[in-house]
Amino acid sequence: MFNSIIKRLFSCQSAMTSTNGLSAFLIQTHSLSPKGRMTSGLYPPFHHRSGDALLKATFSATYTSSYSTKIRSEDRAWAHWRKLKQPKLIVAPMYEGSELPFRMLCRKYGAEAAYTPMLHSRSFAEGMKYRSKNFSTCKEDRPLFVQFCGNDPDILLEAAYQVESDCDYVDINLGCPQRIARSGNYGAFLMDDLPLIKSLVTKLATNLTVPVSCKIRLFPSLDDTLNYVKLLEDSGCSLIAVHGRTRDERTKQRANWDAIKSIKNSINIPVLANGNIRHMDDVANCLEATGVDGVMSAESLLDNPALFAGFRSGDWVVDGDDGFENGGVDRGSLVVEYLKLCEKYPVKWGIIVAHVYGMLGKWFEVHPDVRDDFNKEKELSFEYIYSMVDRLRARGVQFPLYVKKTRG
Ligand SMILES: Cc1cc2nc3c(=O)[nH]c(=O)nc-3n(C[C@H](O)[C@H](O)[C@H](O)COP(=O)(O)O)c2cc1C
């Protein structure tokens, strides 16, 4: 216990001199009024909580700054969020999907923050080769959530130490529902062992200089879900991203925005909503319906990385609706931009190929012979894919991305 307090104090000291998000929070301690209420615009009003619960939370997750001021972890969470300029439009974690060049493409088109793909904490902690193959970032790749899966607090912490100076949150994957997560006992299968989840979050929150976030799924019962997010918050989690489906629900099922709204109303740290975000009207509707602080999208970005800049696929433009026009960007030009980013920030060919399929899927449906040639190509190169895009364009089929007409 004593060791952990000392370590925490030490990490606060280093945060004061580092450039990471906590320094702003520490500097802001000047603005505490004598009663400990915040006077700066940086902090949100206290709400949702009774005085007793507030006190409990205060003492369960506080430390003493150099000004001998007790700071609640939820205030720290908000200060950090505000320092990051409160990103609302976020690229969700995607295994072999949200790697550096794709994140940078999405950022160019409106994404305000992004998650890495899930990284295995044990492999990451133990192997330089795994780290360099699976994680890369650059100065402009911020704000960044680095996501890990794992079930051992010490190993998770070792992995997190490797990235804490390169990211804005270390995220724990508590949502993966796949068979491999069941056999490895991580992701959404940890929901069966809440004490273990608590120990993972506490371990990171008390030792890292960056905040911890969690990406979760829902329990079938709302009460269970609300107890779950409370446990995460009380364990020191600074942000929760909620995929609004249970562990057993698949993406065909509509995400439960009502449950996300209840979560948002029951805790005092930033909450992100995930599920059913296909275009910017979904973003606006979700923010309005749930009151969350931001939204994340995954699958729709694979098809249309320009989603957050207001571009939408023809699938979401109703025939005869003259409120939309060709936005002047199509998936061919997005593929070219993506490839240029891959030339700058190299990634595995398998990832590049998956993105090319994601973005050019519709063109391939119309021109299966081009797709077949692409499938058969043994020596893929950037030149090959650039010329494949030219070949598709030469055939004259257009799949534009649309934008809303601006009213005169
Ligand atoms: C290709 C792909 C890979 C994914 N990989 C991850 C992952 O590594 N970690 C994670 O937490 N979720 C992962 N997800 C889930 C998404 O982050 C997201 O929660 C889910 O797809 C629902 O959002 P959507 O409706 O916008 O697709 C993945 C989803 C897709 C489509």
The ligand as an SDF file (V2000), in Angstrom:
LIG
                    3D

 31 33  0  0  0  0  0  0  0  0999 V2000
  -12.4220   -5.6020  -38.3020 C   0  0  0  0  0  0  0  0  0  0  0  0
  -12.7860   -5.3410  -36.8810 C   0  0  0  0  0  0  0  0  0  0  0  0
  -11.8270   -5.5100  -35.9010 C   0  0  0  0  0  0  0  0  0  0  0  0
  -12.1400   -5.2330  -34.5540 C   0  0  0  0  0  0  0  0  0  0  0  0
  -11.1590   -5.3300  -33.6080 N   0  0  0  0  0  0  0  0  0  0  0  0
  -11.3890   -4.9000  -32.3380 C   0  0  0  0  0  0  0  0  0  0  0  0
  -10.3360   -4.7970  -31.4020 C   0  0  0  0  0  0  0  0  0  0  0  0
   -9.1620   -5.0720  -31.6940 O   0  0  0  0  0  0  0  0  0  0  0  0
  -10.6550   -4.3710  -30.1410 N   0  0  0  0  0  0  0  0  0  0  0  0
  -11.9320   -4.0330  -29.7850 C   0  0  0  0  0  0  0  0  0  0  0  0
  -12.1660   -3.6310  -28.6340 O   0  0  0  0  0  0  0  0  0  0  0  0
  -12.9400   -4.1000  -30.6650 N   0  0  0  0  0  0  0  0  0  0  0  0
  -12.7000   -4.5050  -31.9270 C   0  0  0  0  0  0  0  0  0  0  0  0
  -13.7150   -4.5050  -32.8490 N   0  0  0  0  0  0  0  0  0  0  0  0
  -15.0530   -4.0520  -32.4460 C   0  0  0  0  0  0  0  0  0  0  0  0
  -15.2410   -2.5800  -32.7730 C   0  0  0  0  0  0  0  0  0  0  0  0
  -14.3070   -1.7640  -32.0890 O   0  0  0  0  0  0  0  0  0  0  0  0
  -16.6570   -2.1150  -32.4260 C   0  0  0  0  0  0  0  0  0  0  0  0
  -16.8500   -2.2360  -31.0440 O   0  0  0  0  0  0  0  0  0  0  0  0
  -17.7470   -2.9130  -33.1370 C   0  0  0  0  0  0  0  0  0  0  0  0
  -17.4020   -3.2010  -34.4770 O   0  0  0  0  0  0  0  0  0  0  0  0
  -19.0740   -2.1360  -33.1260 C   0  0  0  0  0  0  0  0  0  0  0  0
  -18.9380   -0.8900  -33.7490 O   0  0  0  0  0  0  0  0  0  0  0  0
  -19.4830   -0.6060  -35.2410 P   0  0  0  0  0  0  0  0  0  0  0  0
  -20.9610   -0.9000  -35.1810 O   0  0  0  0  0  0  0  0  0  0  0  0
  -19.1810    0.8280  -35.5090 O   0  0  0  0  0  0  0  0  0  0  0  0
  -18.7650   -1.5460  -36.1670 O   0  0  0  0  0  0  0  0  0  0  0  0
  -13.4420   -4.8090  -34.1920 C   0  0  0  0  0  0  0  0  0  0  0  0
  -14.4070   -4.6570  -35.2010 C   0  0  0  0  0  0  0  0  0  0  0  0
  -14.0920   -4.9010  -36.5190 C   0  0  0  0  0  0  0  0  0  0  0  0
  -15.1400   -4.6970  -37.5660 C   0  0  0  0  0  0  0  0  0  0  0  0
  1  2  1  0
  2  3  1  0
  2 30  2  0
  3  4  2  0
  4  5  1  0
  4 28  1  0
  5  6  2  0
  6  7  1  0
  6 13  1  0
  7  8  2  0
  7  9  1  0
  9 10  1  0
 10 11  2  0
 10 12  1  0
 12 13  2  0
 13 14  1  0
 14 15  1  0
 14 28  1  0
 15 16  1  0
 16 17  1  0
 16 18  1  0
 18 19  1  0
 18 20  1  0
 20 21  1  0
 20 22  1  0
 22 23  1  0
 23 24  1  0
 24 25  2  0
 24 26  1  0
 24 27  1  0
 28 29  2  0
 29 30  1  0
 30 31  1  0
M  END
$$$$
